[in-house]
Amino acid sequence: MPPFKADVVGSLLRPSTILDAREQRDDGKISTDRLRQIESAAVEDAVLLQKSAGLNVCTDGEFHRRHWFLDFLEKIDGVEVKGGLAVKFHNAKGDIEFSPPRFEVHGRMKRSRGLAVDDFKELKTIADKHGLTAKQPIPSPTIVHMRGGRAAIDGAIYPSMEPFVADLVAVYREEIKALYDAGCRYLQIDETNLPFLCDPKLRDTVKGLGEDPDKLPQFYVGMLNDVLKGRPADMTVCMHMCRGNHESAWVAEGGYDPVAEIVFGELAIDGFFLEYDSPRAGSFAPLRYLSGKKVAVLGLVTTKQAAIETKDELKRRIEEAAQVVPLDRLALSPQCGFASTIKGNALTVDDEKRKLSLIVETAKEVWGTA
């Protein structure tokens, strides 16, 4: 059962065929249907890249998305994209300008069409052919709330938060059921808001939205647990705790300490993909709150830069984490995706493959399997 000892987070660098096709579609030179055909043709290459690295698991590289959450959430009836969120992204050279999309809710939320299920069906066919487990990442439902707070939810539609949560939960339950019926047995929820609440500056931003950063973790864990209530026993669900990923830049800093007890202890999932590629991630101490048999997948291999880690360095960090969580409840992965937004991070496809291969080789030496 997943998560695997050597695992992958989600997005991969898009090939030039996709980037060029998106420009042509935006210029009106090709149709949206033709763009999807070109994206679909590249998905098998993405699967083969992951297989050649030695992984037993694959995603579609998120090749059908221009942004890790936007293409999913904008399909929900009642949810509207409205401008950008006022946050700063940081990289090794300083700050960069990027305003990720925010949302407003101006109608009753419902799922009148598939959100990711068509992408998964396509991936599953290819993954099965190559003997890999198909993994489907989806954005967390908390994003619909966090990207604007209560003020962005129409009070005439949702006079209180209870029906808002109920409708959003229903949308996600329907999508998860559709994914399961399509053969999905490995689901990943991509979550930025809980890690953002570990950064003092971003906690101030949340206050500016009229929300209480001390109360949101419990609110979000309750929402997520409602989404997953009654999920099939043979569907593994993990969460990627992400601090932001855009063109080799990040948003949040700080360890998981402020949310660890609630999130690691109370969230009813099987494991967490955790970013531990730099000192800004904090220590492994918060892992002591992992309850039950939950697995900590250590994101020790950065996707932000091409510089390659060493096996000795990774093994030393795994040994440190094993002082907090038993070794058999640890695994290894990249720290994030390689291209959460369309342009991707400052690496090459060869860099990407080297890093994935390093994860597999290290996992085999530490655990005896990938």
PyMOL commands that set and color helices and strands:
alter all, ss='L'
color gray80, all
select helices_A, chain A and resi 16-26+32-52+70-73+117-129+142-146+150-152+161-181+193-196+200-208+216-228+257-266+279-281+285-289+311-321+327-329+349-367
alter helices_A, ss='H'
color red, helices_A
select strands_A, chain A and resi 57-58+77-84+89-91+94-96+101-110+133-134+136-139+186-191+236-241+271-275+295-301+330-334
alter strands_A, ss='S'
color yellow, strands_A
deselect
rebuild
show_as cartoon
